Amino acid sequence: MSLLADSSFVLDQKRIGTMAKWRHAVELAMSDDDIAKLMGISRSRTERGSRVDRARMLLAYHENPSFFAVGQAVGVHHQTVQRCVERALAYGPLTALDDRPRPGKEPTITPEAKAWLVDLACSKAKDLGYPHELWTTRLLARHARKRGPAAGHKCLAHLVQGTVCKILGQEEIKPHKVRCYLERRDAEFGRKMAEVLCVYREVQVLKKAAAKATKSGKPVAIVSYDEKPGIQAIATTAPDLPPKPGVYASFARDHEYKRHGTVSLLAGIDLLTGKVHALVKDRHRSREFVEFLKLLNAAYPANTTIKLILDNHSAHISKETKTWLATQRTGRFEFTFTPTHGSWLNLVEGFFSKFARSVLRHIRVTSKQELKERIMAGINDVNRYPVIHTWSYKLAEAA
C-alpha cells in the first residue's frame, strides 16, 4: 500500500513539475525595429486577424512576461500565447506571426501530366487545328481535358484554367505572349559593323585633334544619315482644353481626329559639330535622297570629303543616285553602310528618338504644310543648341 502511495506521489510531482515548466516565463528579446513593426501590424486594419492577434500577444508579453496575463488581456488561451512566444524565440518575432507550412492535400496531377501540359504549351495552338495563333490558358485547359486522358493522363480530365496558370507559372512559361528578337541575316555583319566602328573611331581622333588645335590633314565631314518616314499630319476636331491648377492636371483632347497624310524626315547629323541637316518631303525616293546629297554638297567646302553612315535602303544604291554621284569629284562622298538589321549602329537613330519624344510627341496640325514647317522649326531649334553625339559601344574593338 505504501508502495502505491509513493508511486502516486512521484507521478503527481512529475506532473506538477511539467506544468510548472510549461508555465515558466521565458525572456523574449526584441529589437526596437521589431517592436515598431509589430506595433504597426497590431494597429493595422488590412492585415489578417491572426497576424494582428499574434502581434498583440508578443507586444503584451514583452511588457508583461506572463502567459496567463497576456491570454486574459488578448482574450485567448494561455497555451496559445505560449506557442506564439516559443515560435518567436525559435524563428523570430515577425516570422512567428505567420502560420507554419502544412503538408496539405496530396497532388492529384502527376509530374508526367505537368510535363505533358508544359510541352503542349510550348507548341502553337494553330498547329493542332485551332484558329488561334497562340494558346490562351482557357483554351489550353479545354484541350488538356479533351486530349489528356487519351494521352495517358487521366488526372487532367477535370483540369481548370486556374491550375493551368499555376503549372505554367511554376515553369515560368507564358505561351500567350510574344517577345520579339532580331535574326542575324547578314553573313558579313561583323565586317560591316567593324567598318562603321572604324568611322566612329575616326570621329574620336578628329575630335581629339580639334581639341589640341592640330591639323588633321585633308578636311573631312562625317554625317550619320537616315530617314524617318510615316510622320502623320493629324488634326484635332475640337480645341484642346488647358490644365487648371487643382482641377485638371493635364491637357484634355477629344479622341476624334482627322488625317492629312504623312511626310518623311530625311536627316543627317554631323558627328563633329552636332549640326543637323534635314529635309521634309512627302516621300523618300532616290530623287529625295539626291536632293539631300545636294544639300550636303552645298553645306561643306568643295575640298571636304563627306563621309556618310547610312543603311541599305534601295534609294541609297539606286541607279539615279549612282548617276548623280558620278558627276561629283572623286572622293567627295564616301558611303559606309550598316549591316542588315543593324540600324542601331547608326547614331542618327538616337536623334530621331529624342526628336520624336520632344517635338513630334502629341503634335497636332491643320495641314501637311504646317507639319513640315514645324518639323523644320524643330530642326532649327536643335541647331541653335547643337549636341555632339558620341558612340562608345565596342569602340575599343574597332581596328
C-alpha positions as CSV (number, residue, x, y, z in Angstrom):
1,M,0.0,0.0,0.0
2,S,2.8,2.3,0.9
3,L,4.5,1.5,-2.4
4,L,1.3,2.6,-4.3
5,A,1.2,5.8,-2.3
6,D,4.8,6.5,-3.0
7,S,4.3,5.8,-6.7
8,S,1.3,8.1,-6.9
9,F,3.2,10.8,-5.1
10,V,6.1,10.5,-7.6
11,L,3.7,10.8,-10.5
12,D,2.0,13.8,-9.1
13,Q,5.3,15.5,-8.5
14,K,6.3,14.9,-12.1
15,R,3.0,16.3,-13.4
16,I,3.4,19.4,-11.3
17,G,7.0,19.9,-12.4
18,T,6.0,19.5,-16.1
19,M,3.1,22.0,-15.7
20,A,5.5,24.4,-13.9
21,K,7.9,24.1,-16.8
22,W,5.2,24.8,-19.3
23,R,4.1,27.9,-17.4
24,H,7.6,29.2,-16.7
25,A,8.0,32.6,-18.2
26,V,10.8,32.9,-20.8
27,E,12.6,36.1,-21.8
28,L,11.6,37.4,-25.2
29,A,14.2,39.8,-26.6
30,M,13.1,42.0,-29.5
31,S,14.9,44.9,-31.2
32,D,13.4,48.4,-31.5
33,D,12.8,47.8,-35.2
34,D,10.9,44.6,-34.5
35,I,8.8,46.3,-31.9
36,A,8.0,49.2,-34.3
37,K,6.9,46.8,-37.0
38,L,4.8,44.8,-34.5
39,M,3.1,48.0,-33.3
40,G,2.2,48.8,-36.9
41,I,0.8,45.4,-37.6
42,S,-1.2,45.4,-34.3
43,R,-2.9,48.6,-35.3
44,S,-3.4,47.6,-39.0
45,R,-6.9,47.3,-40.5
46,T,-5.7,45.5,-43.6
47,E,-3.6,42.7,-42.1
48,R,-5.1,39.3,-41.4
49,G,-6.7,38.9,-38.0
50,S,-4.3,36.1,-37.0
51,R,-1.2,38.3,-37.6
52,V,-2.8,41.2,-35.7
53,D,-3.6,39.0,-32.7
54,R,-0.1,37.4,-32.6
55,A,1.5,40.9,-32.8
56,R,-0.6,42.0,-29.8
57,M,0.4,38.8,-27.9
58,L,4.1,39.4,-28.5
59,L,3.9,43.1,-27.6
60,A,1.9,42.4,-24.4
61,Y,4.3,39.6,-23.4
62,H,7.2,41.9,-24.0
63,E,5.7,44.3,-21.5
64,N,4.4,41.6,-19.0
65,P,6.1,38.2,-19.4
66,S,3.1,36.1,-18.2
67,F,1.3,33.7,-20.4
68,F,-1.9,33.9,-18.3
69,A,-1.9,37.7,-18.0
70,V,-1.4,38.1,-21.8
71,G,-4.0,35.5,-22.5
72,Q,-6.6,37.3,-20.4
73,A,-5.7,40.7,-21.9
74,V,-5.9,39.5,-25.5
75,G,-8.7,37.0,-25.0
76,V,-7.0,33.8,-25.9
77,H,-5.9,30.6,-24.0
78,H,-2.6,30.9,-22.3
79,Q,-1.2,27.9,-24.3
80,T,-1.9,29.9,-27.5
81,V,0.3,32.7,-26.1
82,Q,3.0,30.2,-25.1
83,R,3.1,28.7,-28.6
84,C,3.3,32.2,-30.1
85,V,6.2,33.1,-27.9
86,E,8.0,29.9,-28.5
87,R,7.8,30.4,-32.2
88,A,9.1,33.9,-31.8
89,L,12.1,32.6,-29.9
90,A,12.7,29.9,-32.5
91,Y,12.1,31.8,-35.7
92,G,12.0,35.5,-34.9
93,P,9.1,37.8,-33.9
94,L,8.0,38.7,-37.4
95,T,8.2,35.1,-38.7
96,A,6.1,33.9,-35.7
97,L,3.1,36.0,-37.0
98,D,2.5,33.6,-39.9
99,D,1.3,30.0,-39.8
100,R,3.8,27.3,-40.3
101,P,3.6,25.5,-43.6
102,R,1.3,22.5,-43.6
103,P,1.6,19.3,-45.7
104,G,-1.8,20.0,-47.4
105,K,-3.6,17.7,-49.8
106,E,-1.7,15.2,-51.9
107,P,-1.3,16.5,-55.5
108,T,-3.6,14.8,-57.9
109,I,-1.8,15.9,-61.1
110,T,1.2,13.8,-61.7
111,P,4.6,15.2,-62.7
112,E,4.3,13.4,-66.0
113,A,1.0,15.1,-66.7
114,K,2.5,18.5,-65.8
115,A,5.4,17.8,-68.2
116,W,2.9,16.9,-71.0
117,L,1.0,20.1,-70.3
118,V,4.1,22.3,-70.4
119,D,5.3,20.6,-73.6
120,L,1.9,21.3,-75.1
121,A,2.1,25.0,-74.1
122,C,5.4,25.3,-75.9
123,S,3.7,24.5,-79.2
124,K,1.4,26.7,-81.2
125,A,-2.4,26.3,-81.0
126,K,-2.7,26.6,-84.7
127,D,-0.6,23.6,-85.3
128,L,-3.2,21.5,-83.5
129,G,-6.1,22.7,-85.7
130,Y,-7.3,25.7,-83.7
131,P,-7.9,29.1,-85.3
132,H,-5.9,30.7,-82.5
133,E,-2.3,31.6,-83.2
134,L,-1.2,31.2,-79.6
135,W,-2.7,29.4,-76.6
136,T,-4.9,31.1,-74.1
137,T,-5.0,29.4,-70.6
138,R,-8.7,28.7,-71.1
139,L,-8.1,27.0,-74.5
140,L,-5.2,25.1,-73.1
141,A,-7.2,23.8,-70.2
142,R,-10.0,22.7,-72.5
143,H,-7.6,20.9,-74.9
144,A,-6.0,19.2,-71.9
145,R,-9.3,18.0,-70.6
146,K,-10.2,16.6,-74.0
147,R,-6.9,15.1,-75.0
148,G,-5.1,14.5,-71.7
149,P,-6.9,11.2,-70.7
150,A,-6.3,9.7,-74.2
151,A,-2.6,10.6,-73.8
152,G,-2.5,8.6,-70.5
153,H,-3.1,11.4,-68.1
154,K,-6.5,10.8,-66.6
155,C,-5.8,13.3,-63.8
156,L,-6.2,16.1,-66.4
157,A,-9.9,15.1,-67.1
158,H,-11.1,17.9,-64.8
159,L,-8.3,20.4,-65.3
160,V,-9.4,24.0,-64.8
161,Q,-7.9,27.3,-66.0
162,G,-6.5,28.3,-62.6
163,T,-4.5,25.1,-62.3
164,V,-3.1,25.7,-65.8
165,C,-1.9,29.1,-64.7
166,K,-0.2,27.7,-61.6
167,I,1.6,25.0,-63.5
168,L,2.8,27.4,-66.2
169,G,3.8,29.9,-63.6
170,Q,5.9,27.3,-61.8
171,E,7.8,26.6,-65.0
172,E,7.9,30.3,-66.0
173,I,6.1,29.7,-69.3
174,K,3.9,32.4,-70.9
175,P,2.6,30.8,-74.1
176,H,0.1,33.7,-74.7
177,K,2.9,36.3,-75.1
178,V,5.3,37.1,-77.9
179,R,8.8,38.5,-77.4
180,C,10.5,39.9,-80.4
181,Y,14.0,39.0,-81.4
182,L,16.3,40.0,-84.3
183,E,17.6,37.3,-86.6
184,R,21.0,37.9,-88.0
185,R,20.6,37.6,-91.8
186,D,23.8,39.3,-92.9
187,A,26.7,36.9,-93.2
188,E,29.1,39.8,-93.2
189,F,27.6,41.5,-90.2
190,G,30.8,41.5,-88.2
191,R,32.8,43.1,-91.0
192,K,30.3,45.8,-91.8
193,M,29.9,46.6,-88.1
194,A,33.7,47.0,-87.8
195,E,33.7,49.4,-90.8
196,V,31.1,51.5,-89.0
197,L,33.0,51.5,-85.8
198,C,36.2,52.5,-87.6
199,V,34.3,55.6,-88.8
200,Y,33.3,56.3,-85.2
201,R,36.9,55.9,-84.2
202,E,37.9,58.4,-86.9
203,V,35.4,60.8,-85.4
204,Q,37.1,60.3,-82.0
205,V,40.5,61.0,-83.5
206,L,39.3,64.1,-85.2
207,K,37.7,65.5,-82.0
208,K,41.0,65.0,-80.1
209,A,42.9,66.7,-82.9
210,A,40.5,69.6,-82.8
211,A,40.8,69.9,-79.1
212,K,44.6,70.2,-79.4
213,A,44.2,72.7,-82.3
214,T,46.3,70.4,-84.6
215,K,45.7,70.0,-88.3
216,S,44.4,66.6,-89.2
217,G,45.3,66.8,-92.9
218,K,42.5,66.5,-95.5
219,P,39.3,68.1,-94.3
220,V,36.6,65.6,-93.5
221,A,32.9,65.8,-92.5
222,I,31.2,62.7,-91.1
223,V,27.4,62.6,-91.2
224,S,25.1,59.9,-89.8
225,Y,22.1,59.8,-92.0
226,D,18.7,58.1,-92.1
227,E,15.0,58.7,-93.0
228,K,12.1,58.8,-90.6
229,P,9.0,58.1,-92.8
230,G,5.4,58.0,-91.9
231,I,5.2,61.1,-89.7
232,Q,1.4,61.7,-89.5
233,A,-0.2,65.0,-90.1
234,I,-3.1,64.8,-87.7
235,A,-5.6,67.5,-86.9
236,T,-8.0,67.8,-83.9
237,T,-11.7,68.1,-84.4
238,A,-12.2,70.1,-81.2
239,P,-10.0,72.5,-79.3
240,D,-7.6,71.2,-76.6
241,L,-8.6,72.1,-73.1
242,P,-5.7,73.5,-70.9
243,P,-4.9,72.3,-67.4
244,K,-6.4,74.0,-64.4
245,P,-4.5,74.1,-61.1
246,G,-6.1,71.8,-58.6
247,V,-8.8,70.7,-61.1
248,Y,-7.2,69.2,-64.3
249,A,-3.6,68.3,-64.2
250,S,-3.1,67.8,-67.9
251,F,-4.4,68.9,-71.3
252,A,-7.6,67.4,-72.4
253,R,-8.1,66.3,-76.0
254,D,-11.1,65.0,-77.9
255,H,-10.5,61.4,-79.0
256,E,-11.6,62.1,-82.6
257,Y,-9.0,63.3,-85.1
258,K,-8.6,64.0,-88.9
259,R,-5.7,62.7,-91.0
260,H,-4.0,64.9,-93.6
261,G,-1.4,62.3,-94.8
262,T,2.2,61.6,-93.9
263,V,5.6,63.1,-94.5
264,S,9.1,61.8,-94.4
265,L,12.0,63.4,-92.5
266,L,15.5,63.0,-94.2
267,A,18.1,64.0,-91.7
268,G,21.8,63.7,-91.2
269,I,23.7,64.8,-88.1
270,D,27.3,66.0,-88.3
271,L,29.2,63.9,-85.7
272,L,31.9,66.6,-85.4
273,T,29.8,69.7,-84.9
274,G,26.3,68.3,-83.9
275,K,24.6,70.2,-86.7
276,V,21.6,68.5,-88.2
277,H,21.0,68.7,-92.0
278,A,17.3,67.9,-92.8
279,L,14.7,67.9,-95.5
280,V,11.0,67.2,-95.1
281,K,9.4,65.6,-98.1
282,D,6.2,63.7,-99.0
283,R,8.2,60.7,-100.0
284,H,11.7,59.3,-99.6
285,R,12.7,58.0,-103.0
286,S,16.0,58.3,-104.9
287,R,15.3,61.8,-106.1
288,E,14.7,63.0,-102.5
289,F,17.9,61.3,-101.4
290,V,19.8,63.0,-104.2
291,E,18.3,66.3,-103.1
292,F,19.6,65.7,-99.6
293,L,23.1,65.0,-101.1
294,K,22.9,68.3,-102.9
295,L,22.1,69.9,-99.6
296,L,25.2,68.4,-98.0
297,N,27.3,69.3,-101.1
298,A,26.3,73.0,-100.7
299,A,26.9,72.9,-96.9
300,Y,30.6,71.9,-97.0
301,P,33.6,73.4,-98.9
302,A,34.5,71.7,-102.2
303,N,37.7,70.2,-100.8
304,T,35.9,68.5,-97.9
305,T,35.3,64.7,-98.0
306,I,31.8,63.9,-96.8
307,K,31.5,60.5,-95.2
308,L,28.0,59.2,-94.7
309,I,26.9,56.4,-92.4
310,L,23.6,55.0,-93.7
311,D,21.6,51.9,-94.2
312,N,20.9,49.7,-97.2
313,H,17.8,51.4,-98.4
314,S,17.2,51.0,-102.1
315,A,17.3,54.8,-102.7
316,H,20.9,54.9,-101.4
317,I,22.2,52.5,-104.0
318,S,19.8,53.1,-106.9
319,K,20.8,53.9,-110.5
320,E,19.7,57.5,-110.1
321,T,21.8,58.0,-107.0
322,K,24.9,56.5,-108.6
323,T,24.4,58.6,-111.7
324,W,24.4,61.8,-109.7
325,L,27.4,60.7,-107.6
326,A,29.4,60.1,-110.8
327,T,29.0,63.8,-111.6
328,Q,30.9,64.7,-108.4
329,R,34.6,64.8,-108.0
330,T,36.2,61.5,-106.9
331,G,36.3,61.2,-103.2
332,R,33.7,63.9,-102.5
333,F,31.2,61.4,-101.0
334,E,32.1,58.1,-99.2
335,F,29.3,55.8,-98.0
336,T,29.6,53.4,-95.1
337,F,26.6,51.0,-94.9
338,T,25.3,49.5,-91.7
339,P,24.7,45.7,-91.9
340,T,21.2,44.3,-92.4
341,H,19.2,44.6,-89.2
342,G,22.0,46.8,-87.9
343,S,20.3,50.2,-88.0
344,W,21.0,50.5,-84.2
345,L,24.6,51.1,-85.2
346,N,23.6,54.5,-86.8
347,L,23.9,57.3,-84.3
348,V,21.2,59.4,-86.0
349,E,18.6,56.9,-84.7
350,G,19.2,58.3,-81.2
351,F,18.5,61.8,-82.5
352,F,15.2,60.6,-84.2
353,S,14.2,59.0,-80.9
354,K,14.8,62.2,-79.0
355,F,13.1,64.3,-81.7
356,A,10.0,62.1,-81.7
357,R,9.7,62.3,-77.9
358,S,10.0,66.0,-77.8
359,V,8.9,67.8,-80.9
360,L,6.7,65.2,-82.5
361,R,5.0,63.9,-79.3
362,H,1.3,64.6,-79.4
363,I,1.7,67.0,-82.3
364,R,-1.5,68.2,-84.0
365,V,-1.5,70.3,-87.2
366,T,-4.1,71.6,-89.7
367,S,-2.2,70.5,-92.8
368,K,0.8,68.7,-94.1
369,Q,2.5,72.0,-94.9
370,E,2.1,73.1,-91.2
371,L,3.7,69.8,-90.1
372,K,6.6,70.4,-92.5
373,E,7.2,73.9,-91.2
374,R,7.0,72.8,-87.5
375,I,9.5,69.9,-88.1
376,M,11.9,72.3,-89.8
377,A,11.4,74.8,-86.9
378,G,12.2,72.0,-84.5
379,I,15.4,71.2,-86.5
380,N,16.4,74.9,-86.4
381,D,15.9,74.9,-82.6
382,V,18.1,71.8,-82.3
383,N,20.8,73.6,-84.4
384,R,20.7,76.6,-82.1
385,Y,22.0,74.4,-79.3
386,P,23.8,71.5,-81.1
387,V,24.7,68.4,-79.3
388,I,27.7,66.4,-80.4
389,H,26.7,62.8,-80.3
390,T,29.4,60.2,-79.3
391,W,29.5,56.5,-79.9
392,S,31.1,54.3,-77.2
393,Y,29.8,50.8,-77.6
394,K,32.5,48.4,-78.6
395,L,34.6,51.3,-79.9
396,A,37.7,49.8,-78.4
397,E,37.3,46.8,-80.6
398,A,37.5,48.9,-83.8
399,A,40.7,48.4,-85.8
